[in-house]
């Protein structure tokens, strides 16, 4: 475990375990690298080198007031990758982290990225616009901003119910998973979390998706209440030159945690293919 200082002085915290082909995990909003626990330990045991960083403003990284946008997130990843001299790496991103992965791969990944995975990802574009008429209205993201900016402790307590599908009839609720989500969220900075809502909702990744020619696996739950798969995964897979899509009936947004056995199996098959 360590930290690097990127060019604007921000410290980026990361975990780096094992040897072998590197896998870099990119977490979702408003979490930290700890959200990949179920994957880190599994793929470490499979002989991979596993790396998970805390995005600027999140987790144990600097609580930044500036640079909380997708271009800067990708630039931070590029500095981390160079500092660790990662080559032939696989980059796996969940939700906001999926956007970070594809922006990084498109801008900086040539010669360093072997494969990428977009899990429950916000790509290609979340918000409703003239060119994206079936997107999510701005009012939904304004509500997330309001909750985050004015009542973050309680809002984060409530938000993760839908994140994990725990509001569905018959769901087996884990209070520990809910508490851990809240712990990770509250360890980050409110300004970075607030700004990141714009980054994950309004960034258009269409050209990034079109430009990458590495193999990209797109995984998405069909009962994702946070990032609906019809708006994202189905469109993203069509834009990729070398994409593969797997959707899962009934799986929620937080499926890397709640459905880790299935997700890890499919990730491993893709890594080895």
Beta strands, then each sheet from edge to edge (+ up, - down):
strand 1: 2-5
strand 2: 11-17
strand 3: 22-26
strand 4: 49-53
strand 5: 89-94
strand 6: 113-119
strand 7: 215-221
strand 8: 243-248
sheet 1: 1+ 2- 4+ 3+ 5+ 6+ 7+ 8+
end
